[in-house]
Structures are given as C-alpha cells and as structure tokens.
Amino acid sequence: MWEERTTPIGQMALHQQIGGKLPEPYTQSYIAPRSRHTRETPTATIEFFPPDYATDGSLKENLRFAFKYEALDLRILYTTLKAMGGKAIEEWVRSEPTSAFSRRAWFCYEYFSGQTLDLASLKAVPYVDMLDTKRHFVAISVNSPRHGIRNNLLGSPDLCPILRRTTTLEAAIQRRLNQRIVEVTSPYAPDLLSRAIHFLHTRETRSSFAIEGEVLTPNREERFLHVLRQVADFHPNSKEDILRLQRAIVDPRYAANDWRDFQNFVGETTRGFGVYVHFICPRPEDVPSLMQGWMALTTRVVNSPDLDPVLAAALSAFAFVFIHPFEDGNGRIHRYLIHHILARRGYTPPGVILPISSAMLRQRHLYNAALESFSRPLLRATDWYFNQEQSVCVTNDTHDLYRFFDATVQAEYLYARLEETLTTDFPDELQFLERFDRAMQAVRTIVDMPDARSRVLIQFCYQNQGHLSKSKRSHFPELTDEEVSRIEERLQAILHDSHDSPVR
C-alpha cells in the first residue's frame, strides 16, 4: 500500500535518530503522498502529512515540527535536547530569540537538566505556553520570565508525565459524573446514606485486597478502613504521612521506615519455580528523586483547579504505583490515592467512597492492560538479569523511563471504571439498603422477631426469588405456614418493585 512508502517526521523521526531503546511515541507522524489525515490504532495516533511539510531531517527541525504539530513525548523531547547539546540550543535561541519553538527547547533543557545555558534572560517578549493546550491537559501555569514561557507542565523536573487530549477523555469529562453522584444519593435519607458509606468503605477495602490476592484478616481490614475514613486528611507532600500510611495497611513485619533501597519487580511464579516478570521497578537509587517528584506532582495537580479531578487522580495514583517505593502495599496505596484526590478536589461528597476497586476487580484483565501499557514497553527498554539469589539486577540507566511517561491510557481506564461504579456498584448499594430496610419493616409488621433472625430470613427468601425453600423452612420452626406465606408475599412485592438484583 502507499502508506508503506512514508517517511517519519517529528518525534517518530527523532525516535529513529536518537531514541535507541526508548518506547515509541503515541503520536507518530509521517510524510506521505496524500492529503493530511489521521489513523488511530490501539497503541498510537498516526498522522500523515503531505510532502510540503517535510523538514531537512535535522534534530532541530524535527523538534520544531513536534512542538508545532504533535502531542509531546517528554522522553523523546529530553533525549533529543541532550543529543543536540547546550551549544546547539544556544545557537538556536540566538538565531531565533523570539521563536516559541526555540524558547520551549531552551526552557525544557534548563528545566530538566538543571543546567543554565550561556544565554541572557529574555525581556519584553509575549509569553507562550510550554504545552499546547489543544493537544495536552495541563496544570496551572507558572511564568518563567527568563524564557518567556508559561510553565503548564503537569509535574516537576523530577517527575513529569504527559496527558494527551483525546476524544475519549473529553467526552468523559463532559458527562460530569460528579453530578451523577448527587443524582444517585439525593433520593435517600441521611441515615441510609450514612450506612451506605460504611458498607462502601468495607467493600472498597475488601476489593482492594482481593485485587492483589491478599488474605484480609479482621485486623488488616480495620486498619485499612481507619485510613480510608480519613482519606481527605492525608498529606501527600509529607514523606512521614506516606510512610505512616504504608505502615498502617501492611503486615507490621513489612512496614517501611524509608523508601526501598533494593531492586524489586512484579512477577509470578511459573512451573518449576521459575519467575515470569511483568514489571521491573525503578532502580533504588532513582526512587528518592522520583518520590520527590511524585509529591510535587500530586501537590500541583491537587492545586490546579482547571485540571479535571479524575485526571488528577489518575496522574497521582498511577505514577505512585509505577515508582513502587515500598516492598509491600504499593497497589493498595495507589487505589487509596484515587479516593484521596477525588475527596480533596471535592469530586465526591464528604465521607463518600466510591467502590472503584470493585469495578477493577470485576474486570481484572482491563486493570492489568492499563498497567501493562506502561510496563511492557519499559521491559523491552530495560537491560536486566537474575543473579544467583534470584534477585533482579538492572544494568542500564532507566531513570528517564519512569521520570517521563504518558498517562493517557491510565486516565481513560480510570474514567471508565468510575463511570461503571456510578452506574452499577454505587446505586446498587443504595438500592440494596433501601430495599432491605423495607423488607425488615415488612417482616416486623407480621412477626415481631429478633433482627438477627429477620436478616437471615430475608436473605434466605431473596436467594430463592422471594420464597423460603423447603430446605431452609426448618430454620424457622416457630413460624406458622400462614406467617411464612404472608412474609413471602411482602418480600416478593418489594423484590419486583426494586428492578434490581436480589438482596445479597
């Protein structure tokens, strides 16, 4: 086909020139002998440009093209700037001192490298956005007078993800799911909502542990419930608060006093006690700076009022689990952070926990796919081996693989699970409690029996479509057949009136 005779341009060309083992960018541009058009694939947005967009093939001109036409991949951007070197960037700025493209390159080089180039600060130039807001979701802007740049990057020099504007995310934001929370809860009395919140906390706790295949003892459940009830009061910019959270939710024998100082990985045991590796975590020497960046990122997205709260939650939570700063508890903290950001940003009403982990658990393969969209490309870019102790040893510099990443897939995934929770799990929980209260009252009007026995009777009846089965009838010898018949009739009416699943 004609598309096979194309020439890469922009970030795809840069990737081929200097990318090495870096994962390919999501936005991939090519010069092709046809009019401009776009093709979407599961792993990339492929843009085709007519021949008059072609560049001279240099790093500078492909970088200029990327700034002008593409959603950015900061791994490729920063790798390109390092390959160009400070002198080449100085020459570019001196030759085009007012260019938005040369200034962006200058800003990024100094911002991410920590080095100051031999250039005088600009004066009296119009400010330009670092990220094109038509292609990226951005944080609140902070002016950089030296470069004439409005820094709207999501993170900091230590950790800076990218979030592309996609039709999927734009549509999800427009659905205003936080208003759905109000619509779901408004018909119910405050006391029922209070009970529902308790059930939702418990359900979220059990689902979060189940995702990791963890055994949930009553003690571990209560510890996690305790921190979940205080989710809005957590301080992600405090290392001590993060450590305290980890210590509260793991077995005390694996409680941490600092970030991990060893190499870890995520994998599973295969036949013959081999190990299949899914994800290799950052090197231990990189964790302190990445966690410093994570704290800055989380603080920044929490304090960016124009950044959608669900996107902020995805950025913070997935960045944390990718860093994996502890031996144990990373996944539970990752999911806890989703609730923290939504609560802090006022997306969920005070005290309300949406059982997002239940939706994740129900379709575990989708959760794994969201994680693997990040981990698989990194695994191919990482040089590693097992030593004699069966510990992973990483032999190449992987810092920038984790320092810069694209969080779009994870944000789309989180929005989908949130919508599923709000259309299924959350209303089902409220409907269950409301119907259960009606069932309890119905039983009391017929027989004044203890609450504990009423609950068992209701459960038995609704497990059998409103009828007390012959095998369960012997559990209630004190009831007459007439009383059982009247109870069944009332419970069936409540069941058919609710239009939802049977009482659990």
N, C-alpha and C positions, 0 to 999 in steps of 0.2 A: 504494500500500500504506500501511498505518497507520504504518509506520516513517518515511514521508516527513513525517509530522506530528509531528516531535520537536523538542525544544528542547535545545540544547547546555548542558552544565553542567560545572563543574570546569575542567580545563585546556583543553578544546575551547572553552568559553565565553571563557576568558581569551585564547586564541589569536585569537578573532574580535574581542575588545575591544581588545587592545593588541599582538597578535602581529605585525602588519604582514606582512613577507615571510618571517617565521620558518617553517621546516618544521613541519607539523602534528605533534602528539604521537602516539606509538604507541598510548597509551591514550586513547580517545575516549569520553566519557560523554554520554548524552542522557536527558532526561526523556521517557517515552513512556507511553501509556495501556494498559500491560500490566504483568504481574509482572516482577520483575527477571530478566534473562537476559543472555547474552553471545554475541556473534557474532565469529568470527575471520576475518580476511581476510589476504591475503599481506602487507599493509603496515600493519595496525592490529588492535588488540583493541578491539572496540566493545562498550561496556557500556550496557545500558538499565536505567533506574531508574523505579519508579512515581512518580506525581505528588507523593507526600508527601515525597520527597527534594529537591524544588525549593528553591532559595535565592532571596534577594531580588535576585540578579543583580549584586551589587556585587563588586568585585575581592576584597575581604577574604573574603566568604562563598564565592566560587568557589575561592579559595585554600584555605580551610578544608576544603571538600569534597575538593579534590585531595589534601591531606595525609591525609585520613581514608580515602579510598576508592580512590585511584589510584596506580599506579606513576608516579614523578615524571619530568617532563621539566625538567631544570635550566635549559635556555634559557628556557622559558616562565616558570618559577618566578622566576628572577632578573629577567627583563624586567618581570614583574608587580610585584615588590618595588620596582624603580626607579620604575615608574609610580606606585605608591602614595606613595612618598617617605618619608623618615625620620620626619617628624612624624606621619603616619598610623600608622606602625608603633609609634611611642612610645605613641600613644593606645591602640592595641590592647593592648599589653603592660600598660599601667597599668590598663586596664579588666578584663583577664583575666590577672593576673600568674602564675597557676599553670597556665594552659592550655598543653597540649602543642603546640597549633597556633600560638598567638601566640609561644611561645618558639622554635619552629622557624623561623618567619618572621624573628624578631629575629636569631637566630644566623646564618641564611643571608645576611641583609642585611649584617651586620657582617663576616662571614667573606669574602664575595665582593667586597664594595665596599672593604674596608679602612677604613671609617669607623666611628667609635664614636658611638652614639646617646646622647642625654641620658637615660640610664636607669641606675639603681643595679643593681649585681650582685645576683643572687638569693641568698637564704640559706634553707637548710633546706627545699629542695623535692626531691621524688623526681626522679632523672634519667630522661630519656626518650631513646629512640634517635632520631637525626636521620632515618635511613631505616627504614621499616617492613621488618623482616627477612622478613616473609611475602611481600612483593612485590619485594624487591630482594636481590641478592647484595651483601655489604658487606665492608669491611675491618675490621681490628682497631680497637676503639673507643679514642678518646682523650677523656677528660672535659673539658668546657668548664664550669667552675664558675660563670662569670658568667651563663650561660644555663640551667644545669641540663640540658645536652644531652650525650649520648654521641655524639661525632662518629664515625660509622662510614662516612662518605663514602669512596669509593674513592680519590679524588685529593686535590688541594690547591686553594687559591684560584686558582692559575694554570692548572690543567687538571683537570677533574673529570668524567669520564664516568659514565654510569649503566649498570647491568646488571640487567635485569629477570629475575625468576624465571619461567621458562617450563617447561611440561611437557617440552619437548624437552631443555632443559639439565638439568633434574632427572633425567630418565631416563638421559641420557648419563653423568652423574656416578655414578649408581647402578650402572652397568655396570662401573665400576672397571677401566678399560682398562689402568692401570699394572700390575695383576695379570696381565693378558694378556701383557704384555712378559715377565714372569718365566716364564709358562707356555710361551711360544714359545721362549725361549732355554734353558730347563732341560735339554732332551734332548741338547744339543750340547756337545762337548768344548771346553775353554777355547781351544785353539789355533784351532779352526774359528771360534769366536766372534770371536777377535781378527782373523782375516782378514775375517770378515763386516763388522766395524766399519769396516775400511779401505775395503771396497767401498761401504758405505753412505755414508761421508764423500764418496767420489768421486761417487756417484750423486746425492747431495743437492747437491753443488757444481754439477754439470752441469745438473741440472734447474732450479736457482735462476737460473742464467744464461739457460737456454733460455726461461723464462717471460717474460723481458724481451727476447728476441730478440738477446741479446748474443753476440758471437763469443768463444768461450772458447779462448784460447791456452794452451799448456802453462804459461807463466809466470803467467798470471792464475789458472789452476786451482790451481797450487801455493800461491799467496798466499792464496787463499780456504780451501784445505784447511788451511793452517797456522793460521789464526784459528779455523776450525771445530774443530780438535783441542783448542783451548784455550777452548772456549765457556764452560765453567763458571767460568773465571778472569776473565771480563770484568767491569768495574765500571761499571754504567750511571749511577751518580751522579757519575761523573768526566767532565767535558767533554773532557779530554785523551784519555781512553780512547775516547770516541766518535769524536773526530777521528782518532785513530790507527787505529781500525777502518776508517773510511771510506778513509783513505789507503792501507790495506793491500789493499783489494779493488777499487780503480778504477785506471784508467789514470793514471799519475803526473801527466799534464798536467791532469787534472781533480780532483786531490787538493785538499781543503779545509783551510784554516787557521783557519776560523771558521764559524759558521752563515752561510747565504746572506744576502746583502744586496741581492738583486734579486727581482723578482716572477717566479715560474715557474708552469708549468701542465703538465698531462698531456694530450696530444692526438695526433692522427695526421694525416698529410698526405693531402689529397684531390686529385682530378683538378684540374689547373690550378694545382697547388701551393698550394691553399687549406689551411686547418687546421680540423679538427673537434676542438673542445675537449671533453674528458671531465671534467676536474677542474681547478679553479683553486685553487692552494695558498694558505695564509695569506700575508698581506702581510708583506714582510720586516721591518717594524718590530714585528710581533707575534711573530716567531719566537723571540727570546731569552726572553721570558716563557713562551711555550708550551713551549720546551725545558726551562726551569727547572721547569715544572710536570710535564713528562714524566719528568724524573729523580726528582722527588718521588713521582709516581705509581708508577713502577717499583719504587722502594725500598719503598714502602708495601705493594704487592701481594706482593712477594717476602717481606716480613716479616709477612704476615697468614696465620698457619697454618691458619685455618679457611676461607680462600678457596681454592677448588679451583685447583690449579696450571694446568690448561688454560685456565680463565677468566682467571687472572693473565697467562698468556702472550698471550691474545687482546687483553687490555686494553693491555698494553705495546706489543706489536708493531703493532697496527693504529693506535694513537694516534701512533706514530712515523711510519708511512707517510703518515698524514693531514697531519701537520705538514710533511713533506717538507723537512727542514732543509738538504739539500745539492742541488747541481746533479746529481750522479750517485751511484748506489749506494744510494739510499733503499730500493728494493724488496729488494735483497739483505740489507741490514741488518735490515729488517723481518722477513724469514724467519729470519735468524740469531738474532734476539731470541726467537723461539719456542723454539728449541733452548736458548738461554741460560736462560730462565725454567724450562723443564722440567728442565734439569740442576740449576740452583740449588735448586729445590724438591724434588729427589730423586725426581722422577716417572720419569725414565729412569735406568737404571743407569749408573755411571761410564763415560764414553767412548762410550756408545751414542748414535748419531744416527739418528733415525727419518726415512726419506726422504719427509718431508711434501711437499716441493716436487714430487716425482714425482706424487703424488696431485693436487696443484694443477694441474700441467701437463697431466695426463691429461684433466681436465675443466675446461679453462681458462675456459669460459663461466661456471661456478659461482664461480670466483675473481673474475672480472670483476663478477658480480652482487653479491657480498659487498662489493666496493669501491664499486660504483655505488649501493648502498642508502644509502651516506653521501654520495657526491659529487653525485648528481643533485639531491636537494633543495637542497643548498648552491648549486649552479649557478644555480638559479632565484632564490635569495635574494641573489645577488651582482650588483652593477652593474659592468660591465667593458666594455672595448673594446680593439681592436688599434690601436696607434699606427703611425706611418709605418715604424718599424723592425720591425713585426710582433711587437712585444712586448705582452704583456697589461698593461693598466692597470686597477686596481680603484679605484672611486670612492666606495664606501660602507664604513662600518665593519663589518668581518666578523669581528672578533676573537672574539666570543662564539659564533659558529657553530662554531668549532674548539675553543674553551675548554670547551664543554659538548656532549656528544653521547651518543647511546645506542649501546652496543657489543654489544647482544644478538644482532643478526643475524650479526655477525662472529664472536662466540663460538660460536654454533650451527654456523656454517660450519667453523670450525677443529676443533671436536669431530668433525664428520662426516668431515673429511679424515684426522684422526688415527685414527679407527676403521677407515677404509678402508686406511690404511697398515698397521695392525696385523693386519688380516685378509687382506691381499693382498701388499703390497710387502715387508714385513719377513720374514714366513715364507717367501715365495718366494725371497728372497735366501739365507736359511739353507738351505733345501732344495736350492737350486741348488748351493751349495758342497759340501754333504754328498754329493750325488749325483755331482758332478764328481770328488770325491776317490775315490769308489768306482769310477768309470769309469777314472780314471788307474791305480788299482791293478789293475783287471781287465786293462787293456792290458799292463801290466808283466808280469803272470803269463804272457802269451802271447808277447810280443816285448819284449825289453829295448831299447826305442827311446828317443831323447832326449826330454825332457819337452816341448820346444817342438813337436816333430813329433807327439807324443801328443795335445797340446792341439788341434792343427789337425785331426787325425784324428777325435777325439771330436766336435769342432764340426761337421765335415762329415757325420758319421753321424747326429747328432741333428737336423741340419737336414733330414734326409731320413727321419725316423721310424726311426732306428736302422740304416739301410742306407747304405753308401758308394756313391754314384751312379756310373754309368759315366763321366760327365764328370770326376769327382774321382778315379777309380781311378788315373789316370795320375800323380797327385801322389805315389803311393807304390809305385814300381816295385820297391822292394826287398822288398815283402811278397808272400808266396805267396797264391794264392787260398784255400788252406785256412786260413791265418792270418787273412785278412780275414773269412772266414766265421765263424771262432770269435770274433773280436772283435765282429762284428755281433751274434752270438747273445748274448754277455755284455752288450753295451750295450743291446740291446732288453729284456733282463730287468730291467736297472736302470731303464730308462725306464718300463716297465709297472708296476714296483713302487713308483714315486715318486708316482704320481697327481697330478702337476702338469705344468706346461708344459715343453716341451723345453729342453735346455741351450742357452743363448744363445751 
